[in-house]
Amino acid sequence: MSAFALSALTALATAFALTTGPAAPVTVTAAVETPAVYDDEAGGNADADDPAVWVDPRNPGRSIVVGTLKEAGLDVYGLDGRRLQHIAAPAAQDEDAKPGRFNNVDIVYGFELRGRKTDLALVSDRGRDRVRAYAIDPAAVAAGRPPLRDVTAPGVAPVFAADESEVENQRTSYGLAAFSEDDDAYVVVSQREETRLRLLRLEDRGGRVGYRTEDTLDLPATFTLPDGRAWTPCADPGERPQVEGMAVDLEEHVLYAAQERVGLWRIDLDDEKFEEPKLVDRVREYGTPWTYDATQEECAFDAAHDPGYGGEHLSADAEGITVYHAEDGTGYVLASSQGDNAFAVYEREGDNAYVGSFRIGDGAVDGVQHSDGSTVVNVPLGRNFPKGMLITHDGEATPADGDRAGTGFKFVRWDAVAGAFPEPLTVDTRSFDPRDAD
């Protein structure tokens, strides 16, 4: 196991100026929305967060979407947004333990369980500090039956905690991104309220899914600014600048990770190890002095003394990350700019130059605010999404149900996103197949 502890000066030196895209975000609209869920007792404490798409090998128009609901577990949807299955998070083991809480989800195709290739939905369980695995049954999808089945190996160890008492502190599994290499499957998991990332290799344990640690990486928590001052990103007392949104370039094996109050990192994954991280872009608030307001329990930025070292394209928190794969290493990296309800687009190749930004506004369904997780698929998914689709978390589903805070997911045609830019983005449905990525 190896661990990197970058100096703040080194981290800052890896950042570079990005080209300027359109002056203001363009606007697109969603075609489909899932039913709103509610984070209250009546709603089962459901809080939508992160989506993933499983592509049906026989009928892509029958593909499904898996979405995390935190304390409420998982929902599975059809491409029309209709709920097909609900899976509860694991109950607490005893009265002193925390129950399961599902944060992020991703898909791996063709993982061998008892010699049989099995597609998996992998979930970070923040409550219990585990990775949960759910087998996806194509026959059940075709028959309209609940398609997900828990295949997590019994007795899997916590990802970060040394023992169960540490699990209760909830510095546990948070963000998650999955990928395959040759016949192996991996997940990268981030730690809540810490800067740590862990690379896990999946294992077949008697027909169930376990995992073991391959590598560990610690991103910086403090940065040296160009004027020589040390700066620590805004956080609650005792917390460090965490990562949640992550995605892997499935062809190049590059991890993109959003450190929420810092910016977007690019980290090569080579020989089952993390390579040196490079800061692709910084949030606008980077370097700005702040104090902690104990009354409001939040950070108060001193905007009047912003030294101007931040980026121009991401407003904290930097959140959901996803990769659009196109021909010969082209395509895009998309990042949720939660602070201004936008999504920043970067080139996938080269130095990840900034392309532009977009927002999802009101249309046939309401728009998207405060988005956490997102995922994009380039291949055709039936007649309603013939050029691929983008799915995003919506942190403010409307119309509201009284005082209840509703959340959900929005489905957007990728060609609608691409065509909204003054110079249209690439639409490439043939050069990459997520079921055959390696």
C-alpha positions as CSV (number, residue, x, y, z in Angstrom):
1,M,0.0,0.0,0.0
2,S,1.3,3.4,-0.9
3,A,0.2,6.9,0.2
4,F,1.0,10.3,-1.2
5,A,1.0,13.5,0.9
6,L,1.5,16.4,-1.5
7,S,2.8,19.7,-0.3
8,A,0.5,22.6,-0.9
9,L,3.1,24.3,-3.0
10,T,3.5,21.3,-5.3
11,A,-0.3,21.0,-5.6
12,L,-0.6,24.7,-6.6
13,A,2.2,24.4,-9.1
14,T,0.3,21.7,-11.0
15,A,-2.6,24.0,-11.6
16,F,-2.7,26.0,-14.8
17,A,-4.7,28.6,-16.6
18,L,-7.5,27.2,-18.8
19,T,-8.9,28.6,-22.0
20,T,-12.0,30.7,-21.9
21,G,-15.3,29.3,-23.1
22,P,-18.6,31.1,-23.5
23,A,-19.1,34.1,-21.2
24,A,-22.3,32.7,-19.7
25,P,-23.7,29.1,-19.3
26,V,-26.0,28.0,-22.1
27,T,-29.4,26.5,-21.0
28,V,-30.9,23.1,-21.8
29,T,-34.0,21.4,-20.5
30,A,-34.7,17.9,-19.2
31,A,-37.0,15.4,-20.9
32,V,-37.8,13.2,-18.0
33,E,-37.8,13.4,-14.2
34,T,-38.1,10.7,-11.5
35,P,-40.7,11.0,-8.8
36,A,-39.7,13.4,-6.0
37,V,-38.5,11.9,-2.8
38,Y,-38.7,13.6,0.6
39,D,-36.2,13.7,3.4
40,D,-38.7,13.4,6.3
41,E,-40.3,10.6,8.3
42,A,-43.2,10.3,5.9
43,G,-40.8,10.0,3.0
44,G,-38.5,7.4,4.7
45,N,-35.8,10.1,5.0
46,A,-35.1,9.8,1.3
47,D,-32.6,12.2,-0.2
48,A,-31.6,11.6,-3.8
49,D,-27.9,12.0,-4.5
50,D,-26.1,10.0,-7.3
51,P,-27.3,8.1,-10.4
52,A,-25.8,5.4,-12.6
53,V,-27.0,3.9,-15.9
54,W,-27.0,0.2,-16.7
55,V,-27.1,-0.4,-20.5
56,D,-29.3,-3.3,-21.5
57,P,-27.2,-5.5,-23.9
58,R,-30.2,-6.7,-26.0
59,N,-32.5,-3.6,-25.9
60,P,-30.8,-0.4,-24.9
61,G,-34.2,1.3,-24.7
62,R,-34.9,-1.0,-21.8
63,S,-31.8,0.2,-19.8
64,I,-32.3,1.2,-16.2
65,V,-31.1,4.0,-13.9
66,V,-30.0,3.3,-10.3
67,G,-30.1,6.2,-7.9
68,T,-29.0,6.5,-4.3
69,L,-31.3,7.9,-1.7
70,K,-28.9,8.1,1.3
71,E,-30.7,6.7,4.4
72,A,-33.6,5.4,2.3
73,G,-31.3,3.2,0.2
74,L,-31.7,2.8,-3.6
75,D,-34.4,3.3,-6.2
76,V,-34.3,1.7,-9.7
77,Y,-36.0,3.6,-12.6
78,G,-36.9,2.9,-16.2
79,L,-35.9,5.5,-18.9
80,D,-39.3,7.0,-18.5
81,G,-38.5,7.9,-14.9
82,R,-40.9,5.3,-13.5
83,R,-39.8,3.6,-10.3
84,L,-39.2,-0.2,-10.9
85,Q,-37.6,-1.2,-7.6
86,H,-36.8,0.1,-4.1
87,I,-34.0,-1.3,-1.9
88,A,-33.7,-0.3,1.7
89,A,-30.4,0.5,3.2
90,P,-29.2,-2.1,5.7
91,A,-30.6,-1.7,9.2
92,A,-28.3,-0.9,12.2
93,Q,-26.6,-4.0,13.6
94,D,-27.6,-3.0,17.1
95,E,-29.0,0.0,19.0
96,D,-25.5,1.6,19.2
97,A,-24.7,1.2,15.5
98,K,-25.4,3.4,12.6
99,P,-27.8,2.2,9.8
100,G,-26.7,2.0,6.2
101,R,-26.6,5.2,4.2
102,F,-26.1,5.0,0.4
103,N,-24.1,7.9,-1.1
104,N,-22.7,7.1,-4.6
105,V,-23.3,4.4,-7.1
106,D,-21.5,3.1,-10.3
107,I,-21.7,0.2,-12.7
108,V,-19.2,-2.5,-13.7
109,Y,-19.9,-5.0,-16.5
110,G,-19.0,-8.6,-16.7
111,F,-17.5,-9.2,-13.3
112,E,-17.0,-13.0,-12.8
113,L,-19.0,-14.5,-9.9
114,R,-18.6,-18.3,-9.8
115,G,-17.3,-18.2,-13.3
116,R,-20.4,-16.3,-14.6
117,K,-20.1,-12.8,-16.0
118,T,-22.3,-10.6,-13.9
119,D,-23.1,-6.9,-14.1
120,L,-22.9,-5.0,-10.8
121,A,-24.2,-1.8,-9.3
122,L,-21.6,-0.8,-6.6
123,V,-22.6,1.5,-3.8
124,S,-20.7,3.4,-1.1
125,D,-22.4,2.8,2.2
126,R,-21.5,5.8,4.3
127,G,-23.4,4.6,7.3
128,R,-21.6,1.3,7.6
129,D,-18.3,2.2,5.8
130,R,-18.7,-0.6,3.2
131,V,-19.0,-1.0,-0.5
132,R,-22.2,-2.8,-1.3
133,A,-22.6,-4.9,-4.5
134,Y,-25.9,-5.6,-6.3
135,A,-26.1,-8.0,-9.2
136,I,-28.2,-6.8,-12.2
137,D,-30.4,-9.5,-13.8
138,P,-31.1,-8.8,-17.5
139,A,-33.9,-11.4,-17.6
140,A,-35.6,-9.6,-14.7
141,V,-35.3,-6.3,-16.5
142,A,-36.9,-7.9,-19.6
143,A,-39.7,-9.4,-17.6
144,G,-40.4,-6.3,-15.6
145,R,-39.3,-7.8,-12.3
146,P,-37.1,-6.1,-9.7
147,P,-33.6,-6.5,-11.3
148,L,-31.2,-5.9,-8.4
149,R,-30.0,-8.5,-5.9
150,D,-27.6,-8.0,-3.0
151,V,-24.4,-10.0,-3.6
152,T,-22.2,-8.3,-1.0
153,A,-20.0,-10.9,0.7
154,P,-20.8,-11.4,4.4
155,G,-18.2,-10.0,6.7
156,V,-16.6,-7.4,4.4
157,A,-14.4,-5.0,6.4
158,P,-14.9,-1.3,6.7
159,V,-13.2,0.6,3.9
160,F,-11.6,3.2,6.1
161,A,-12.4,2.5,9.8
162,A,-10.0,0.3,11.7
163,D,-13.0,-1.2,13.7
164,E,-16.7,-0.8,14.3
165,S,-16.2,1.9,16.9
166,E,-14.5,4.1,14.3
167,V,-17.5,3.5,11.9
168,E,-19.6,5.4,14.4
169,N,-17.6,8.5,13.9
170,Q,-18.8,8.5,10.3
171,R,-15.5,9.4,8.6
172,T,-16.5,6.7,6.3
173,S,-17.0,5.7,2.6
174,Y,-18.4,8.7,0.6
175,G,-17.8,9.1,-3.1
176,L,-17.3,6.1,-5.4
177,A,-16.2,5.4,-9.0
178,A,-15.7,2.0,-10.6
179,F,-13.8,0.7,-13.6
180,S,-12.4,-2.5,-15.1
181,E,-9.0,-3.5,-16.3
182,D,-8.5,-6.8,-18.1
183,D,-10.4,-9.3,-16.0
184,D,-10.3,-7.3,-12.8
185,A,-12.7,-4.7,-11.4
186,Y,-11.9,-1.8,-9.1
187,V,-13.6,0.9,-7.1
188,V,-12.1,4.2,-5.9
189,V,-13.7,5.3,-2.7
190,S,-13.3,8.7,-0.9
191,Q,-13.5,9.3,2.8
192,R,-16.1,11.7,4.3
193,E,-14.6,14.8,6.0
194,E,-11.1,13.7,5.0
195,T,-8.9,14.1,1.9
196,R,-8.2,10.4,1.5
197,L,-9.0,8.2,-1.5
198,R,-8.7,4.4,-1.5
199,L,-8.4,2.0,-4.5
200,L,-10.1,-1.4,-3.9
201,R,-9.9,-4.5,-6.1
202,L,-13.1,-6.5,-6.2
203,E,-13.0,-10.2,-5.3
204,D,-15.2,-13.2,-5.8
205,R,-15.8,-14.7,-2.4
206,G,-17.8,-17.9,-3.0
207,G,-20.2,-16.2,-5.4
208,R,-20.4,-13.0,-3.4
209,V,-18.5,-9.7,-3.9
210,G,-15.7,-8.7,-1.5
211,Y,-12.8,-6.3,-1.9
212,R,-9.2,-5.6,-0.8
213,T,-7.2,-2.4,-0.7
214,E,-4.6,-1.8,-3.5
215,D,-3.5,1.8,-2.8
216,T,-4.3,4.9,-0.8
217,L,-3.9,8.6,-1.7
218,D,-4.1,11.7,0.5
219,L,-4.9,14.9,-1.4
220,P,-3.7,18.2,0.1
221,A,-5.6,19.8,3.0
222,T,-3.6,23.1,3.0
223,F,-2.3,25.1,0.1
224,T,0.4,27.7,-0.3
225,L,-0.9,30.7,-2.3
226,P,1.3,32.6,-4.8
227,D,1.8,35.3,-2.2
228,G,3.3,32.8,0.2
229,R,0.4,32.5,2.6
230,A,-1.0,29.2,3.7
231,W,-4.7,28.7,3.0
232,T,-7.0,26.0,4.2
233,P,-10.3,25.5,2.4
234,C,-13.5,26.3,4.2
235,A,-14.8,23.5,6.4
236,D,-16.6,22.9,9.7
237,P,-14.3,22.6,12.7
238,G,-12.3,19.4,12.7
239,E,-13.1,18.6,9.0
240,R,-10.7,18.4,6.1
241,P,-11.6,19.3,2.4
242,Q,-13.4,16.1,1.3
243,V,-14.0,14.6,-2.2
244,E,-17.3,13.2,-3.3
245,G,-17.9,13.5,-7.0
246,M,-15.6,11.1,-9.0
247,A,-15.5,9.4,-12.3
248,V,-13.0,7.3,-14.2
249,D,-12.1,7.7,-17.9
250,L,-12.8,4.0,-18.7
251,E,-10.4,3.9,-21.7
252,E,-7.5,5.9,-20.3
253,H,-7.8,4.9,-16.7
254,V,-7.7,8.4,-15.4
255,L,-9.6,9.4,-12.2
256,Y,-11.3,12.8,-12.1
257,A,-12.1,13.8,-8.5
258,A,-13.9,16.9,-7.2
259,Q,-12.5,18.2,-4.0
260,E,-15.5,20.2,-3.0
261,R,-13.9,23.4,-1.8
262,V,-10.7,23.2,-3.9
263,G,-11.4,22.1,-7.4
264,L,-11.1,19.3,-10.0
265,W,-8.2,16.9,-9.8
266,R,-6.9,14.5,-12.5
267,I,-5.1,11.4,-11.2
268,D,-3.7,8.7,-13.5
269,L,-4.4,5.1,-12.4
270,D,-1.4,2.9,-13.4
271,D,-0.5,-0.6,-12.3
272,E,-3.1,-0.6,-9.5
273,K,-1.7,2.6,-8.0
274,F,-2.5,6.3,-7.9
275,E,-0.1,8.5,-9.8
276,E,0.7,12.1,-8.9
277,P,-2.5,14.3,-8.8
278,K,-2.8,17.4,-11.0
279,L,-5.2,20.2,-10.3
280,V,-7.1,20.8,-13.5
281,D,-9.2,23.8,-12.2
282,R,-9.9,25.6,-9.0
283,V,-13.2,26.8,-7.5
284,R,-13.8,30.5,-7.6
285,E,-13.5,30.6,-3.8
286,Y,-10.0,29.2,-3.8
287,G,-7.7,31.3,-1.6
288,T,-10.4,33.5,-0.1
289,P,-10.2,34.1,3.6
290,W,-13.0,32.8,5.7
291,T,-14.2,32.5,9.3
292,Y,-16.5,30.0,10.9
293,D,-19.9,31.3,12.0
294,A,-20.8,29.1,14.9
295,T,-24.4,30.6,15.1
296,Q,-25.2,29.6,11.5
297,E,-22.9,26.6,11.6
298,E,-21.3,27.6,8.3
299,C,-18.3,29.3,6.8
300,A,-18.4,33.0,6.1
301,F,-16.2,34.1,3.2
302,D,-14.4,37.5,3.3
303,A,-15.1,38.3,-0.4
304,A,-13.7,41.8,0.0
305,H,-10.3,40.3,0.5
306,D,-10.4,37.7,-2.2
307,P,-6.9,37.6,-3.6
308,G,-8.0,36.4,-7.0
309,Y,-6.4,33.0,-7.1
310,G,-9.5,31.1,-7.7
311,G,-10.7,29.7,-11.0
312,E,-13.5,31.1,-13.2
313,H,-15.7,28.1,-14.0
314,L,-16.6,26.2,-10.7
315,S,-18.4,27.6,-7.7
316,A,-18.0,25.6,-4.5
317,D,-19.0,23.0,-4.0
318,A,-17.5,21.2,-6.9
319,E,-19.6,18.0,-7.1
320,G,-20.7,15.4,-9.5
321,I,-18.2,14.3,-12.1
322,T,-18.8,12.3,-15.3
323,V,-16.9,11.5,-18.5
324,Y,-18.3,11.5,-22.1
325,H,-16.2,9.2,-24.1
326,A,-15.7,9.8,-27.9
327,E,-13.4,8.8,-30.6
328,D,-9.6,8.7,-30.2
329,G,-9.5,10.0,-26.6
330,T,-11.8,12.9,-27.3
331,G,-14.9,13.8,-25.4
332,Y,-15.6,15.7,-22.2
333,V,-15.3,15.8,-18.5
334,L,-18.4,17.3,-16.9
335,A,-18.3,18.8,-13.3
336,S,-21.3,20.1,-11.3
337,S,-20.7,23.6,-10.2
338,Q,-23.1,23.5,-7.3
339,G,-22.6,27.0,-6.1
340,D,-24.1,28.6,-9.3
341,N,-26.4,25.6,-10.4
342,A,-24.2,25.0,-13.5
343,F,-22.1,22.3,-15.1
344,A,-18.6,23.0,-16.4
345,V,-17.4,21.1,-19.5
346,Y,-13.7,20.3,-20.0
347,E,-12.0,18.6,-22.9
348,R,-11.2,14.9,-22.1
349,E,-7.9,15.0,-24.0
350,G,-4.7,17.0,-23.4
351,D,-4.7,19.4,-20.5
352,N,-8.5,19.3,-20.1
353,A,-9.1,22.7,-21.5
354,Y,-12.3,24.4,-20.4
355,V,-15.0,24.3,-23.1
356,G,-18.0,26.1,-21.6
357,S,-20.8,25.6,-19.1
358,F,-24.5,24.9,-19.2
359,R,-27.5,24.9,-16.9
360,I,-30.6,22.7,-16.9
361,G,-33.6,25.1,-16.8
362,D,-37.3,24.8,-16.5
363,G,-39.1,23.2,-19.4
364,A,-41.4,20.2,-19.7
365,V,-40.1,19.4,-16.2
366,D,-38.5,21.7,-13.7
367,G,-34.8,22.6,-13.9
368,V,-31.9,21.5,-11.7
369,Q,-30.5,23.2,-8.7
370,H,-27.7,22.3,-6.2
371,S,-26.8,19.2,-8.2
372,D,-24.6,16.5,-6.6
373,G,-24.2,13.4,-8.7
374,S,-24.4,13.0,-12.5
375,T,-23.6,10.4,-15.2
376,V,-23.5,10.6,-19.0
377,V,-23.9,7.8,-21.6
378,N,-22.9,8.2,-25.2
379,V,-24.7,5.2,-26.8
380,P,-28.4,5.3,-28.0
381,L,-30.9,4.4,-25.3
382,G,-34.1,3.9,-27.2
383,R,-36.2,6.3,-29.2
384,N,-36.4,8.9,-26.4
385,F,-32.6,9.1,-26.0
386,P,-31.3,8.2,-29.5
387,K,-28.0,10.1,-29.1
388,G,-27.3,9.2,-25.5
389,M,-28.3,10.9,-22.2
390,L,-27.1,12.9,-19.2
391,I,-28.7,12.2,-15.8
392,T,-28.2,14.6,-12.9
393,H,-29.3,14.8,-9.3
394,D,-31.8,17.7,-8.7
395,G,-31.4,19.1,-5.2
396,E,-34.6,21.1,-5.3
397,A,-37.5,19.3,-7.0
398,T,-40.5,21.4,-7.7
399,P,-43.4,22.1,-7.3
400,A,-42.8,21.7,-3.6
401,D,-45.1,19.7,-1.3
402,G,-45.7,22.3,1.3
403,D,-42.6,22.6,3.5
404,R,-41.2,19.2,2.5
405,A,-37.8,19.3,0.8
406,G,-38.0,17.3,-2.4
407,T,-35.1,15.9,-4.5
408,G,-34.9,13.6,-7.6
409,F,-33.2,13.0,-10.9
410,K,-33.5,14.6,-14.3
411,F,-32.8,12.9,-17.6
412,V,-31.5,15.1,-20.5
413,R,-30.9,14.1,-24.1
414,W,-27.1,14.4,-24.8
415,D,-27.8,15.9,-28.3
416,A,-29.8,18.7,-26.5
417,V,-26.8,19.5,-24.4
418,A,-24.4,19.3,-27.3
419,G,-26.5,21.4,-29.6
420,A,-27.0,24.2,-27.0
421,F,-23.4,25.4,-27.3
422,P,-22.4,28.0,-29.9
423,E,-19.9,25.5,-31.3
424,P,-21.8,22.2,-30.7
425,L,-20.2,19.6,-28.6
426,T,-19.4,16.2,-30.0
427,V,-22.1,13.6,-30.4
428,D,-20.5,10.2,-30.9
429,T,-22.7,7.1,-30.4
430,R,-20.4,4.5,-32.1
431,S,-16.8,4.9,-30.9
432,F,-17.2,3.8,-27.3
433,D,-19.4,1.1,-25.7
434,P,-19.6,1.3,-21.9
435,R,-20.3,-2.4,-21.8
436,D,-17.0,-3.1,-23.5
437,A,-14.7,-0.6,-21.8
438,D,-11.4,-1.9,-20.5
